[in-house]
Amino acid sequence: MDKGDRPNGGAGAKDGDATTEPGTSRRAADPAGWRTLWRDDFTGLDRTRWNVRHYGQAPNQAALFMRENVKVDDGFLHLRAKKQVVQRWNYTSGYIDSNGKAALPDEFRVEVRAKVPMERGLWPGPLWLRPDDRSAGEIDLVEIFGRELDDPATHHTIHTAYGPGREQEVHVKKFSALPGTADGWHTYSMEKTPGSIKMWVDDVPVATFTSGDPSWFDTYYEVGKRWNLRVTLNVGGEWNGMPDHTTDWSASESVMHLDYIHTWVRD
């Protein structure tokens, strides 16, 4: 891999973590040119930074978000999906966001280490971002779709405005071309700098979006916005397909785990 195609370092797993799984390392120094804004190691759920959606709904998926499905213990964040009837919903799940509490400036670096469930109908989104002023645009650092269970992949996307005529630019990377296994721990990173958004999985380049490519990049991503963070585990939906009789809803198989989220700004 050419040095120019690598992210500027990585934060790695928690101090003292002896794991040798691909994509993990001990806590590293700040990358050159960047300084830590904040790092969440999930020793608890910081309510000054995170909102927990409760009885929230999203029109593009089939679960009701409930706070009971969001847990923090042993230094990890856990979001669980359940086959559970509540009101008119047949499934529940978890969602946290930093909307109105913590936002990144227009130029930033962010990294998340996550382990996602690989089950039919589940739709993990370990980290995605929306403009803090609620204007148009969305950056999906990574999504994994249960409909692709037989040949799973990471999806990295930027969007225009919601609604009719919405456009998106998607880059897809098969897990078979990445270190480790689809259901193992992976580190997802991105840097937003003037005229560019770059993304990596375990230091492997997976997506680059630049001024003019796509043509609408500057309209949504070069206008000085601030960005809040979202972590979701969705169920079903038009993009993903519904669970079926093979979906394992046990606590060991229907949970997305996060080790940390680390954010940086320019020195």
C-alpha positions as CSV (number, residue, x, y, z in Angstrom):
1,M,0.0,0.0,0.0
2,D,1.4,3.4,-1.0
3,K,2.1,5.7,2.0
4,G,-0.2,8.3,0.5
5,D,-3.1,5.9,0.5
6,R,-2.9,5.1,4.2
7,P,-4.7,7.0,7.0
8,N,-2.5,9.0,9.3
9,G,-2.2,6.3,12.0
10,G,-4.8,4.7,14.2
11,A,-5.9,4.7,17.8
12,G,-6.3,1.0,18.2
13,A,-7.9,-1.0,21.0
14,K,-8.0,-0.3,24.7
15,D,-4.9,-0.1,26.7
16,G,-3.9,-3.5,27.8
17,D,-5.9,-5.3,25.1
18,A,-3.7,-8.3,24.2
19,T,-5.8,-9.3,21.2
20,T,-4.0,-9.8,17.9
21,E,-7.1,-9.7,15.7
22,P,-6.6,-7.8,12.4
23,G,-7.3,-4.1,12.7
24,T,-6.5,-3.8,16.3
25,S,-3.5,-2.3,18.2
26,R,-2.7,-0.6,21.4
27,R,-3.6,3.1,21.8
28,A,-1.4,5.1,19.5
29,A,-0.2,8.7,19.6
30,D,-2.2,11.3,17.7
31,P,-1.5,11.1,13.9
32,A,0.7,13.8,12.5
33,G,-1.2,17.0,12.0
34,W,-4.1,15.9,14.1
35,R,-4.9,16.3,17.8
36,T,-7.6,14.4,19.8
37,L,-10.9,16.2,20.2
38,W,-12.4,13.5,22.3
39,R,-12.2,9.7,22.6
40,D,-15.0,7.6,24.1
41,D,-13.9,4.2,25.5
42,F,-17.4,3.5,26.7
43,T,-16.5,3.1,30.4
44,G,-20.0,4.4,30.7
45,L,-22.5,6.2,28.5
46,D,-21.7,9.9,28.6
47,R,-25.1,11.6,28.5
48,T,-23.4,15.0,27.9
49,R,-22.3,13.5,24.5
50,W,-24.9,10.9,23.6
51,N,-28.7,10.7,23.2
52,V,-30.4,7.3,23.4
53,R,-33.4,7.0,21.2
54,H,-36.4,5.7,23.0
55,Y,-39.6,4.8,21.1
56,G,-38.0,6.4,18.0
57,Q,-38.7,5.2,14.5
58,A,-37.0,5.5,11.1
59,P,-39.1,5.2,7.9
60,N,-36.5,3.1,6.1
61,Q,-36.4,0.2,8.5
62,A,-38.7,-2.0,10.6
63,A,-37.6,-1.7,14.3
64,L,-38.6,0.6,17.1
65,F,-35.6,2.0,18.9
66,M,-35.7,1.5,22.7
67,R,-33.3,2.5,25.4
68,E,-33.4,-1.1,26.8
69,N,-31.5,-2.3,23.7
70,V,-28.5,0.0,24.5
71,K,-26.0,-1.2,27.1
72,V,-22.5,-0.3,28.2
73,D,-20.5,-2.7,30.3
74,D,-16.8,-3.8,30.6
75,G,-15.8,-0.9,28.4
76,F,-17.9,-1.7,25.4
77,L,-21.1,-0.3,23.9
78,H,-23.7,-2.9,22.9
79,L,-26.7,-2.4,20.6
80,R,-29.1,-5.3,20.4
81,A,-31.8,-6.1,17.9
82,K,-34.8,-8.2,19.1
83,K,-37.8,-10.0,17.6
84,Q,-40.3,-8.3,19.9
85,V,-43.7,-6.9,19.4
86,V,-44.1,-3.4,20.8
87,Q,-47.0,-1.3,19.6
88,R,-47.3,-1.9,15.8
89,W,-43.6,-3.0,15.6
90,N,-42.4,-6.6,15.3
91,Y,-38.8,-5.8,16.1
92,T,-36.9,-3.4,18.5
93,S,-33.3,-2.2,18.3
94,G,-30.9,0.5,19.5
95,Y,-29.7,3.9,18.4
96,I,-27.5,6.6,19.9
97,D,-26.5,9.9,18.4
98,S,-24.7,13.1,19.5
99,N,-27.3,15.4,17.9
100,G,-27.3,18.7,19.8
101,K,-24.6,17.6,22.1
102,A,-21.3,16.9,20.3
103,A,-20.4,17.8,16.7
104,L,-17.2,17.7,14.6
105,P,-16.0,20.7,12.6
106,D,-15.9,20.6,8.9
107,E,-12.4,19.2,8.9
108,F,-12.0,16.1,11.1
109,R,-10.8,12.6,11.5
110,V,-12.9,9.9,13.2
111,E,-12.4,6.2,13.9
112,V,-14.5,3.4,15.4
113,R,-13.7,-0.2,16.3
114,A,-16.7,-2.4,16.0
115,K,-17.9,-6.0,15.7
116,V,-21.2,-6.4,13.9
117,P,-23.8,-9.2,13.8
118,M,-24.0,-11.1,10.6
119,E,-27.7,-12.2,10.5
120,R,-30.3,-12.0,7.8
121,G,-32.3,-8.9,8.0
122,L,-30.0,-7.0,10.4
123,W,-28.4,-3.7,9.2
124,P,-25.5,-2.5,11.4
125,G,-24.4,1.1,11.0
126,P,-21.4,1.4,13.4
127,L,-20.9,5.0,12.5
128,W,-22.5,7.6,10.3
129,L,-22.8,11.4,10.4
130,R,-25.4,14.1,9.7
131,P,-25.1,17.9,9.5
132,D,-25.6,19.5,12.9
133,D,-27.8,22.2,11.4
134,R,-30.1,19.5,10.0
135,S,-29.4,20.5,6.4
136,A,-28.9,18.0,3.6
137,G,-26.2,15.5,3.4
138,E,-25.2,12.2,5.1
139,I,-21.8,10.4,5.5
140,D,-22.0,6.7,6.1
141,L,-18.6,5.6,7.3
142,V,-19.7,2.0,7.1
143,E,-22.9,0.0,6.8
144,I,-23.3,-3.8,6.5
145,F,-26.4,-5.4,5.0
146,G,-27.8,-8.7,6.2
147,R,-29.1,-9.3,2.6
148,E,-25.5,-9.9,1.6
149,L,-24.9,-12.6,4.3
150,D,-23.6,-15.1,1.7
151,D,-20.9,-12.7,0.5
152,P,-20.8,-9.8,3.1
153,A,-19.3,-6.4,2.3
154,T,-18.7,-3.0,3.8
155,H,-20.6,-0.1,2.2
156,H,-19.2,3.5,2.4
157,T,-21.6,6.2,1.1
158,I,-22.3,9.9,0.8
159,H,-25.7,11.3,0.1
160,T,-27.5,14.4,-1.2
161,A,-30.8,15.7,0.2
162,Y,-33.4,13.2,1.5
163,G,-36.6,12.8,-0.4
164,P,-37.4,12.4,-4.2
165,G,-34.4,12.8,-6.4
166,R,-31.9,11.9,-3.6
167,E,-28.5,10.8,-5.0
168,Q,-25.8,8.8,-3.4
169,E,-22.3,7.6,-4.2
170,V,-21.4,4.2,-2.8
171,H,-18.1,2.3,-2.6
172,V,-18.3,-1.4,-1.7
173,K,-15.5,-3.6,-0.3
174,K,-16.0,-7.4,0.2
175,F,-14.9,-8.7,3.6
176,S,-13.1,-11.4,1.7
177,A,-10.6,-8.7,0.5
178,L,-10.1,-7.4,4.0
179,P,-8.1,-8.7,7.0
180,G,-9.9,-11.1,9.4
181,T,-13.5,-12.3,9.1
182,A,-16.8,-10.5,8.5
183,D,-18.0,-11.2,12.1
184,G,-14.7,-10.2,13.7
185,W,-13.5,-6.9,15.0
186,H,-12.6,-4.2,12.5
187,T,-11.4,-0.6,12.7
188,Y,-13.2,1.9,10.4
189,S,-11.6,5.3,9.8
190,M,-12.3,8.4,7.8
191,E,-10.8,11.8,7.2
192,K,-12.7,14.8,5.9
193,T,-10.3,17.5,4.6
194,P,-10.8,20.3,2.1
195,G,-12.1,18.8,-1.1
196,S,-11.9,15.2,0.1
197,I,-13.4,12.4,2.2
198,K,-11.3,9.3,2.5
199,M,-12.2,6.0,4.3
200,W,-10.4,2.9,5.4
201,V,-11.1,-0.5,7.0
202,D,-8.2,-1.8,9.0
203,D,-5.9,0.6,7.1
204,V,-7.1,-0.7,3.7
205,P,-8.4,2.1,1.5
206,V,-12.0,1.5,0.7
207,A,-13.5,4.9,-0.5
208,T,-12.5,8.3,-1.7
209,F,-14.9,11.1,-2.6
210,T,-13.5,14.4,-3.9
211,S,-14.5,17.8,-5.1
212,G,-16.2,17.2,-8.5
213,D,-16.4,13.4,-8.0
214,P,-19.4,13.1,-7.5
215,S,-20.5,16.3,-9.2
216,W,-22.6,17.4,-6.3
217,F,-19.8,16.9,-3.7
218,D,-19.1,20.6,-3.1
219,T,-22.8,21.5,-2.7
220,Y,-23.1,19.3,0.3
221,Y,-19.6,18.8,1.7
222,E,-17.7,22.0,1.1
223,V,-20.0,24.5,2.8
224,G,-18.5,24.6,6.3
225,K,-21.0,22.3,8.1
226,R,-20.5,20.7,11.5
227,W,-21.3,16.9,11.8
228,N,-22.9,14.9,14.6
229,L,-22.4,11.2,15.0
230,R,-24.9,8.3,14.8
231,V,-24.6,4.6,15.8
232,T,-27.4,2.3,14.8
233,L,-28.5,-1.3,14.4
234,N,-31.4,-1.4,12.1
235,V,-33.7,-4.2,11.2
236,G,-35.2,-4.9,7.7
237,G,-35.9,-2.0,5.4
238,E,-36.1,-1.5,1.7
239,W,-32.3,-1.4,1.3
240,N,-31.7,-4.5,3.4
241,G,-34.5,-7.1,3.3
242,M,-36.3,-8.6,6.2
243,P,-35.2,-11.2,8.7
244,D,-36.3,-14.8,8.0
245,H,-36.5,-18.1,9.8
246,T,-32.7,-18.4,9.7
247,T,-32.1,-15.2,11.7
248,D,-30.6,-15.9,15.1
249,W,-32.0,-13.5,17.7
250,S,-30.0,-14.9,20.6
251,A,-28.0,-12.4,22.7
252,S,-24.7,-13.7,21.3
253,E,-25.7,-13.2,17.6
254,S,-28.0,-10.2,17.4
255,V,-25.7,-7.5,19.1
256,M,-23.4,-4.9,17.6
257,H,-20.4,-4.1,19.8
258,L,-18.3,-1.0,19.8
259,D,-14.9,-0.8,21.5
260,Y,-14.3,3.0,21.1
261,I,-14.9,6.0,19.0
262,H,-12.0,8.5,18.6
263,T,-12.2,11.9,17.0
264,W,-9.5,14.4,16.0
265,V,-9.3,17.9,14.6
266,R,-6.4,19.6,12.9
267,D,-3.5,21.0,15.0
